[in-house]
């Protein structure tokens, strides 16, 4: 049984979020939460919160045999980061020129399943 949680329009670039996502892919939920808790990256906070949401979704859902899912038996089956919308801003530069600033966003998806 696979259960997922999604975060849309997260204000972090996909490149930075993928660095953290690659660290926890395939690990058990307890090990992934421990890694994310002690990471200093901004994406680690977002992914940790999203992973806890996916675990809560799994606890609420009952499988076809009317048994509840044990949290200790869950692992991060899939985690991927897609590119979201890009906000385009302009920064004035010298001699009347302008530079474009791209404020990127991303869509995060975490899927947990039983081992």
Secondary structure, DSSP 8 states (H G I E B T S, - for coil): -EEEEEEEEESS-HHHHHHHHHHHTTSBHHHHHHHHHT--SHHHHHHHHHHHHHHHHHHH---TTS----GGGEEEEEEEEEEEEEEEEEEE-GGG-EEEEEEEEEEEEEEEEE-
